[in-house]
Amino acid sequence: MRLWTRHAPIAALLAFLLGATCHGYVHAQPAQGVDIVALKKEQEVLFQRILKNPADLDASFRHAEVSTALGDFEAAIGSLERMLFFNPDLPRVRLELGVLYFRLGSYELSKAYFESAITAPDTPAEVRAKVAAYLAEINKRLNPSQLTFFAQTGARYQTNANAGPDGSLVRVFGFDATLDRQFVRQPDWNWFAQGVAHHVLDLGNQRGDAWETTIGAYLSRHDRFTRLDTNLVDVQTGPRLALLPESAPGWSVRPYVGATAVHLGGEYYLSARTAGASIAWVPSPGWSFEVGYERSRRDYHNTDDYPTAQEQTGMVDTGYFLAGGPLLLGWNWFARGTISHNDARVQWQSYKQRTLDLYLTYTLVLPMLGPERAITIAPFAGILDADYDGPDPLIDPNIARRDLERRIGIGIDLQLTKNIGFSARFQQSEIESTLPNYEMENRSVYFGPTVRF
């Protein structure tokens, strides 16, 4: 860690620069709460000092710090580049130059400095994470049409693949009954394939407006429970429009529409149409906050395996939030929450639902195995609470269903090359319910190769 701890004061300037990006990407404005007149006087004194002794790194650093506080990024860049001239072995300075050039919109120079800042094998994980976020944003801004793709195939094992109750004692017509053992929880293996493609098209109007489209698909084939074989396709598209790109950069609104189709057990099971809108704030690369609302029409179709599926047909209203950003020591976090109401044809299929999920990620670069190799660890936890509007008379005419699901797990992603990897995920979940028919536990694990670009 020698290179990254040699100049401790530089870390303070870096923190200011990274924090300053929360106020926008392009505008160079003095930081709030500073004495502008005093700083300008100090800036001039430091400039004269540097003219007399260009090798004075302390004066150059302080000049960069003062210039950044004043929003004079060009002057700050000049001081930092002067420091590199006399001592090229300063990766922190290269990182700060990457941030400054990014804020000025000089993305090619910014990219070059960011890449040179992480060449050392002892680069801290949190620095690599910040650079990765900036490089991703730079790539987006330099390419008017971007396509990203992720796919995985592999095997999945579940201890309760059929979502059966834990025990054989259930309720039927309001009385206790013994369920045949073939309907309680049963394990199963399945093969799966999943993929997501995300396309962003810059509309080229200098505001940063873009058109975003996401297409996802999932396919599974089970060993025992073939009625759970799934074919799913989901499409969502809409513009992302900058709200106030000059005075409030980073804010955007996104109206969108979507459609979903599901085949279950080899038969057409569900179709859905969705319309929604969200407001997002990206204060700096790596950080994001978004709130939204959507309304969906879901049409279920009866099948041989699911003869009463149409009872679930109806409208679903959902409010949601998404948020994420960096933590300490290279960790990142992501949170997602929803509040929804499903208004189905019958009250025992209508419900109010609340969910909350939290994810942490840590990526460890493995330079000894190759320049592209890294491992990402992602522990997660979630909770789901659902209140049904009324009792199901076939189960218990006097007790409405209420479920509380808790889940916890961990994902591991090993990146073997730039485009090829291997991913595995383990999850344990349990559901507590007012009705024993729905109380269950499940442990699942899936694994398989991945492709991304």
C-alpha positions as semicolon CSV with decimal commas, in nm:
position;residue;x (nm);y (nm);z (nm)
1;M;0,000;0,000;0,000
2;R;0,309;0,227;-0,012
3;L;0,203;0,420;-0,322
4;W;-0,141;0,489;-0,187
5;T;-0,037;0,618;0,155
6;R;0,269;0,823;0,069
7;H;0,084;1,156;0,050
8;A;-0,190;1,154;0,312
9;P;-0,310;1,512;0,238
10;I;-0,391;1,408;-0,119
11;A;-0,664;1,183;0,019
12;A;-0,839;1,494;0,152
13;L;-0,836;1,653;-0,191
14;L;-0,961;1,330;-0,347
15;A;-1,248;1,313;-0,096
16;F;-1,342;1,669;-0,186
17;L;-1,330;1,598;-0,557
18;L;-1,539;1,283;-0,529
19;G;-1,785;1,457;-0,300
20;A;-1,802;1,756;-0,530
21;T;-1,938;1,537;-0,806
22;C;-2,255;1,503;-0,604
23;H;-2,335;1,861;-0,714
24;G;-2,304;1,790;-1,085
25;Y;-2,081;1,674;-1,362
26;V;-1,997;1,984;-1,564
27;H;-2,048;2,309;-1,379
28;A;-1,742;2,435;-1,197
29;Q;-1,886;2,633;-0,907
30;P;-1,714;2,732;-0,582
31;A;-1,795;2,506;-0,291
32;Q;-2,060;2,639;-0,056
33;G;-1,952;2,795;0,273
34;V;-1,600;2,899;0,161
35;D;-1,444;3,245;0,179
36;I;-1,401;3,306;-0,192
37;V;-1,202;3,630;-0,152
38;A;-0,956;3,471;0,091
39;L;-0,914;3,163;-0,126
40;K;-0,847;3,371;-0,436
41;K;-0,577;3,564;-0,251
42;E;-0,423;3,238;-0,132
43;Q;-0,443;3,097;-0,484
44;E;-0,244;3,393;-0,620
45;V;0,018;3,367;-0,344
46;L;0,061;2,996;-0,413
47;F;0,084;3,058;-0,786
48;Q;0,369;3,305;-0,735
49;R;0,540;3,056;-0,503
50;I;0,516;2,786;-0,771
51;L;0,658;3,022;-1,034
52;K;0,967;3,068;-0,819
53;N;1,001;2,694;-0,745
54;P;0,804;2,466;-0,980
55;A;0,930;2,157;-0,791
56;D;0,756;2,263;-0,469
57;L;0,503;1,976;-0,451
58;D;0,347;2,103;-0,128
59;A;0,267;2,436;-0,292
60;S;0,133;2,259;-0,602
61;F;-0,089;2,036;-0,392
62;R;-0,228;2,326;-0,190
63;H;-0,282;2,525;-0,509
64;A;-0,482;2,232;-0,655
65;E;-0,685;2,208;-0,336
66;V;-0,765;2,581;-0,330
67;S;-0,842;2,591;-0,703
68;T;-1,078;2,296;-0,670
69;A;-1,260;2,468;-0,383
70;L;-1,302;2,773;-0,607
71;G;-1,429;2,563;-0,897
72;D;-1,123;2,653;-1,104
73;F;-1,061;2,300;-1,229
74;E;-0,824;2,404;-1,508
75;A;-0,586;2,560;-1,254
76;A;-0,616;2,253;-1,030
77;I;-0,533;2,028;-1,325
78;G;-0,225;2,236;-1,404
79;S;-0,094;2,195;-1,049
80;L;-0,160;1,823;-1,034
81;E;0,000;1,758;-1,373
82;R;0,302;1,957;-1,255
83;M;0,327;1,723;-0,957
84;L;0,331;1,423;-1,192
85;F;0,606;1,584;-1,399
86;F;0,834;1,590;-1,096
87;N;0,709;1,261;-0,949
88;P;0,513;1,026;-1,183
89;D;0,474;0,773;-0,902
90;L;0,158;0,932;-0,756
91;P;-0,150;0,721;-0,845
92;R;-0,373;0,928;-0,615
93;V;-0,292;1,237;-0,821
94;R;-0,379;1,045;-1,138
95;L;-0,712;0,950;-0,984
96;E;-0,786;1,313;-0,895
97;L;-0,697;1,423;-1,247
98;G;-0,940;1,163;-1,380
99;V;-1,218;1,312;-1,167
100;L;-1,136;1,670;-1,272
101;Y;-1,121;1,591;-1,643
102;F;-1,449;1,399;-1,606
103;R;-1,615;1,705;-1,458
104;L;-1,487;1,916;-1,745
105;G;-1,623;1,668;-2,001
106;S;-1,280;1,561;-2,130
107;Y;-1,368;1,194;-2,115
108;E;-1,078;1,050;-2,314
109;L;-0,821;1,221;-2,089
110;S;-1,024;1,126;-1,784
111;K;-1,029;0,763;-1,894
112;A;-0,653;0,760;-1,948
113;Y;-0,582;0,894;-1,601
114;F;-0,829;0,658;-1,435
115;E;-0,676;0,356;-1,607
116;S;-0,323;0,460;-1,512
117;A;-0,434;0,511;-1,149
118;I;-0,512;0,142;-1,097
119;T;-0,218;-0,024;-1,268
120;A;-0,040;-0,091;-0,938
121;P;-0,121;-0,435;-0,789
122;D;-0,164;-0,280;-0,443
123;T;-0,445;-0,047;-0,554
124;P;-0,713;-0,052;-0,279
125;A;-1,041;-0,223;-0,366
126;E;-1,246;0,089;-0,293
127;V;-1,035;0,286;-0,545
128;R;-1,084;0,017;-0,810
129;A;-1,460;0,028;-0,746
130;K;-1,473;0,407;-0,789
131;V;-1,266;0,391;-1,107
132;A;-1,489;0,115;-1,247
133;A;-1,798;0,331;-1,188
134;Y;-1,640;0,630;-1,362
135;L;-1,513;0,422;-1,655
136;A;-1,860;0,275;-1,705
137;E;-2,010;0,625;-1,710
138;I;-1,740;0,748;-1,950
139;N;-1,807;0,457;-2,183
140;K;-2,176;0,543;-2,179
141;R;-2,110;0,906;-2,266
142;L;-1,863;0,828;-2,544
143;N;-2,091;0,573;-2,714
144;P;-2,432;0,698;-2,834
145;S;-2,562;0,341;-2,869
146;Q;-2,475;0,094;-2,595
147;L;-2,573;-0,268;-2,561
148;T;-2,494;-0,473;-2,253
149;F;-2,580;-0,839;-2,219
150;F;-2,565;-1,101;-1,945
151;A;-2,658;-1,469;-1,974
152;Q;-2,620;-1,778;-1,759
153;T;-2,707;-2,142;-1,787
154;G;-2,667;-2,417;-1,533
155;A;-2,838;-2,632;-1,272
156;R;-3,054;-2,551;-0,971
157;Y;-3,144;-2,764;-0,671
158;Q;-3,427;-2,689;-0,427
159;T;-3,533;-2,870;-0,113
160;N;-3,891;-2,749;-0,168
161;A;-3,925;-2,721;-0,543
162;N;-4,302;-2,770;-0,541
163;A;-4,363;-2,500;-0,272
164;G;-4,535;-2,757;-0,055
165;P;-4,613;-2,703;0,316
166;D;-4,365;-2,817;0,579
167;G;-4,610;-3,063;0,734
168;S;-4,903;-3,273;0,627
169;L;-5,154;-3,098;0,858
170;V;-5,348;-2,835;0,659
171;R;-5,685;-2,659;0,663
172;V;-5,971;-2,759;0,430
173;F;-6,318;-2,592;0,454
174;G;-6,214;-2,459;0,795
175;F;-6,119;-2,800;0,940
176;D;-5,790;-2,975;0,998
177;A;-5,701;-3,229;0,734
178;T;-5,407;-3,453;0,654
179;L;-5,238;-3,384;0,325
180;D;-5,110;-3,672;0,117
181;R;-4,731;-3,691;0,152
182;Q;-4,682;-3,647;-0,221
183;F;-4,804;-3,287;-0,188
184;V;-4,579;-3,174;0,100
185;R;-4,243;-3,023;0,020
186;Q;-4,035;-3,222;-0,225
187;P;-3,685;-3,164;-0,364
188;D;-3,604;-3,137;-0,732
189;W;-3,334;-3,041;-0,978
190;N;-3,387;-2,824;-1,281
191;W;-3,185;-2,694;-1,572
192;F;-3,219;-2,321;-1,642
193;A;-3,106;-2,051;-1,880
194;Q;-3,151;-1,681;-1,823
195;G;-3,046;-1,367;-2,004
196;V;-3,086;-0,989;-1,991
197;A;-3,008;-0,740;-2,269
198;H;-3,006;-0,366;-2,196
199;H;-2,981;-0,106;-2,472
200;V;-2,931;0,268;-2,427
201;L;-2,960;0,502;-2,726
202;D;-2,839;0,860;-2,677
203;L;-3,093;1,087;-2,842
204;G;-2,815;1,333;-2,929
205;N;-2,989;1,649;-2,807
206;Q;-2,705;1,764;-2,576
207;R;-2,933;1,730;-2,273
208;G;-2,831;1,373;-2,200
209;D;-3,172;1,228;-2,297
210;A;-3,172;0,864;-2,397
211;W;-3,403;0,576;-2,488
212;E;-3,363;0,267;-2,269
213;T;-3,486;-0,083;-2,351
214;T;-3,448;-0,400;-2,144
215;I;-3,535;-0,752;-2,259
216;G;-3,518;-1,044;-2,017
217;A;-3,584;-1,415;-2,063
218;Y;-3,588;-1,722;-1,839
219;L;-3,621;-2,090;-1,928
220;S;-3,630;-2,390;-1,693
221;R;-3,687;-2,764;-1,723
222;H;-3,746;-2,972;-1,410
223;D;-3,657;-3,332;-1,344
224;R;-3,970;-3,432;-1,144
225;F;-4,215;-3,142;-1,139
226;T;-4,262;-3,073;-1,507
227;R;-4,567;-2,860;-1,427
228;L;-4,312;-2,599;-1,310
229;D;-4,128;-2,585;-1,644
230;T;-4,114;-2,216;-1,726
231;N;-4,073;-2,001;-2,038
232;L;-4,074;-1,628;-1,958
233;V;-4,010;-1,318;-2,169
234;D;-4,023;-0,962;-2,035
235;V;-3,978;-0,637;-2,231
236;Q;-3,961;-0,282;-2,097
237;T;-3,887;0,036;-2,293
238;G;-3,907;0,412;-2,257
239;P;-3,712;0,739;-2,266
240;R;-3,496;0,872;-1,984
241;L;-3,525;1,251;-1,991
242;A;-3,302;1,493;-1,804
243;L;-3,510;1,715;-1,578
244;L;-3,289;2,024;-1,541
245;P;-2,954;1,937;-1,700
246;E;-2,808;2,284;-1,643
247;S;-2,916;2,365;-1,288
248;A;-2,971;2,013;-1,146
249;P;-2,759;1,763;-1,340
250;G;-2,803;1,398;-1,250
251;W;-3,183;1,416;-1,219
252;S;-3,399;1,237;-1,476
253;V;-3,752;1,111;-1,529
254;R;-3,837;0,791;-1,714
255;P;-4,185;0,697;-1,838
256;Y;-4,199;0,341;-1,967
257;V;-4,422;0,060;-2,089
258;G;-4,367;-0,313;-2,071
259;A;-4,509;-0,655;-2,147
260;T;-4,461;-1,003;-1,999
261;A;-4,555;-1,350;-2,122
262;V;-4,524;-1,675;-1,926
263;H;-4,572;-2,038;-2,024
264;L;-4,594;-2,274;-1,725
265;G;-4,600;-2,651;-1,755
266;G;-4,602;-2,622;-2,134
267;E;-4,920;-2,409;-2,147
268;Y;-4,990;-2,038;-2,180
269;Y;-5,027;-1,917;-1,822
270;L;-4,985;-1,539;-1,787
271;S;-4,971;-1,222;-1,992
272;A;-4,916;-0,876;-1,846
273;R;-4,904;-0,518;-1,968
274;T;-4,734;-0,246;-1,763
275;A;-4,708;0,133;-1,768
276;G;-4,507;0,334;-1,520
277;A;-4,272;0,621;-1,449
278;S;-3,977;0,687;-1,223
279;I;-3,759;0,976;-1,108
280;A;-3,388;0,907;-1,064
281;W;-3,091;1,094;-0,920
282;V;-2,734;0,995;-1,003
283;P;-2,520;1,234;-0,797
284;S;-2,195;1,078;-0,921
285;P;-2,089;0,756;-1,094
286;G;-2,148;0,461;-0,864
287;W;-2,436;0,626;-0,678
288;S;-2,803;0,604;-0,776
289;F;-3,143;0,673;-0,623
290;E;-3,476;0,610;-0,793
291;V;-3,845;0,611;-0,696
292;G;-4,128;0,507;-0,921
293;Y;-4,483;0,385;-0,969
294;E;-4,626;0,136;-1,216
295;R;-4,962;-0,019;-1,294
296;S;-4,995;-0,364;-1,449
297;R;-5,279;-0,560;-1,599
298;R;-5,226;-0,932;-1,542
299;D;-5,432;-1,189;-1,730
300;Y;-5,403;-1,547;-1,606
301;H;-5,521;-1,845;-1,809
302;N;-5,653;-2,172;-1,673
303;T;-5,448;-2,480;-1,762
304;D;-5,469;-2,849;-1,685
305;D;-5,221;-2,809;-1,401
306;Y;-5,367;-2,476;-1,279
307;P;-5,744;-2,492;-1,338
308;T;-5,828;-2,187;-1,121
309;A;-5,550;-1,955;-1,239
310;Q;-5,798;-1,702;-1,380
311;E;-5,898;-1,609;-1,025
312;Q;-5,569;-1,414;-1,005
313;T;-5,651;-1,192;-1,304
314;G;-5,661;-0,821;-1,219
315;M;-5,470;-0,496;-1,173
316;V;-5,152;-0,452;-0,971
317;D;-5,037;-0,108;-0,849
318;T;-4,677;-0,085;-0,727
319;G;-4,466;0,189;-0,578
320;Y;-4,095;0,121;-0,549
321;F;-3,755;0,262;-0,469
322;L;-3,403;0,163;-0,576
323;A;-3,083;0,294;-0,422
324;G;-2,716;0,204;-0,423
325;G;-2,364;0,328;-0,379
326;P;-2,019;0,260;-0,236
327;L;-1,943;0,173;0,126
328;L;-1,607;0,147;0,299
329;L;-1,314;-0,077;0,206
330;G;-1,439;-0,159;-0,142
331;W;-1,789;-0,274;-0,044
332;N;-2,095;-0,151;-0,233
333;W;-2,460;-0,167;-0,135
334;F;-2,792;-0,183;-0,317
335;A;-3,143;-0,166;-0,171
336;R;-3,484;-0,224;-0,326
337;G;-3,827;-0,182;-0,172
338;T;-4,184;-0,211;-0,300
339;I;-4,539;-0,152;-0,182
340;S;-4,806;-0,305;-0,405
341;H;-5,175;-0,388;-0,416
342;N;-5,306;-0,673;-0,629
343;D;-5,676;-0,636;-0,706
344;A;-5,771;-0,981;-0,836
345;R;-6,108;-1,125;-0,936
346;V;-6,162;-1,284;-0,596
347;Q;-6,070;-1,142;-0,256
348;W;-5,864;-1,443;-0,149
349;Q;-5,629;-1,377;-0,441
350;S;-5,615;-1,001;-0,377
351;Y;-5,348;-0,874;-0,143
352;K;-5,135;-0,586;-0,020
353;Q;-4,764;-0,664;-0,027
354;R;-4,448;-0,500;0,104
355;T;-4,094;-0,610;0,020
356;L;-3,745;-0,497;0,117
357;D;-3,416;-0,640;-0,014
358;L;-3,059;-0,541;0,070
359;Y;-2,750;-0,653;-0,123
360;L;-2,380;-0,602;-0,052
361;T;-2,103;-0,662;-0,304
362;Y;-1,727;-0,683;-0,279
363;T;-1,502;-0,739;-0,578
364;L;-1,150;-0,871;-0,534
365;V;-0,921;-0,842;-0,835
366;L;-0,690;-1,142;-0,885
367;P;-0,400;-1,003;-1,092
368;M;-0,190;-1,313;-1,028
369;L;-0,442;-1,512;-1,238
370;G;-0,469;-1,260;-1,521
371;P;-0,567;-0,895;-1,582
372;E;-0,938;-0,966;-1,625
373;R;-0,986;-1,208;-1,338
374;A;-1,182;-1,108;-1,030
375;I;-1,421;-1,258;-0,777
376;T;-1,732;-1,080;-0,649
377;I;-1,900;-1,181;-0,323
378;A;-2,260;-1,067;-0,274
379;P;-2,444;-1,147;0,051
380;F;-2,810;-1,048;0,058
381;A;-3,121;-1,054;0,276
382;G;-3,486;-0,979;0,214
383;I;-3,832;-0,976;0,363
384;L;-4,183;-0,997;0,213
385;D;-4,508;-0,929;0,397
386;A;-4,844;-1,001;0,227
387;D;-5,198;-0,943;0,363
388;Y;-5,480;-1,101;0,165
389;D;-5,811;-0,917;0,141
390;G;-6,030;-1,204;0,250
391;P;-6,043;-1,574;0,342
392;D;-6,049;-1,853;0,087
393;P;-6,366;-2,056;0,163
394;L;-6,207;-2,374;0,029
395;I;-5,930;-2,348;0,289
396;D;-6,078;-2,164;0,587
397;P;-6,379;-1,931;0,555
398;N;-6,287;-1,756;0,883
399;I;-5,913;-1,688;0,847
400;A;-5,760;-1,458;0,589
401;R;-5,415;-1,549;0,473
402;R;-5,114;-1,345;0,582
403;D;-4,760;-1,445;0,487
404;L;-4,424;-1,328;0,615
405;E;-4,126;-1,447;0,412
406;R;-3,763;-1,406;0,515
407;R;-3,473;-1,492;0,290
408;I;-3,099;-1,476;0,319
409;G;-2,817;-1,593;0,098
410;I;-2,495;-1,524;-0,084
411;G;-2,387;-1,505;-0,445
412;I;-2,038;-1,562;-0,582
413;D;-1,929;-1,453;-0,929
414;L;-1,589;-1,551;-1,067
415;Q;-1,481;-1,356;-1,375
416;L;-1,242;-1,579;-1,570
417;T;-1,196;-1,352;-1,874
418;K;-1,344;-1,022;-1,984
419;N;-1,658;-1,198;-2,111
420;I;-1,667;-1,544;-1,949
421;G;-1,726;-1,632;-1,585
422;F;-1,886;-1,871;-1,341
423;S;-2,158;-1,781;-1,092
424;A;-2,322;-1,959;-0,798
425;R;-2,589;-1,855;-0,550
426;F;-2,724;-2,006;-0,230
427;Q;-3,048;-1,895;-0,067
428;Q;-3,249;-2,003;0,235
429;S;-3,606;-1,884;0,276
430;E;-3,893;-1,950;0,512
431;I;-4,256;-1,842;0,514
432;E;-4,469;-1,796;0,824
433;S;-4,842;-1,787;0,756
434;T;-5,174;-1,767;0,935
435;L;-5,263;-2,086;0,746
436;P;-5,048;-2,402;0,770
437;N;-5,109;-2,468;0,399
438;Y;-4,858;-2,194;0,318
439;E;-4,595;-2,238;0,589
440;M;-4,278;-2,366;0,427
441;E;-3,901;-2,360;0,408
442;N;-3,678;-2,388;0,106
443;R;-3,304;-2,404;0,042
444;S;-3,183;-2,355;-0,310
445;V;-2,852;-2,340;-0,489
446;Y;-2,781;-2,271;-0,853
447;F;-2,458;-2,254;-1,046
448;G;-2,328;-2,236;-1,399
449;P;-2,115;-2,048;-1,653
450;T;-2,188;-1,685;-1,744
451;V;-2,138;-1,467;-2,050
452;R;-2,141;-1,088;-2,048
453;F;-2,045;-0,801;-2,273
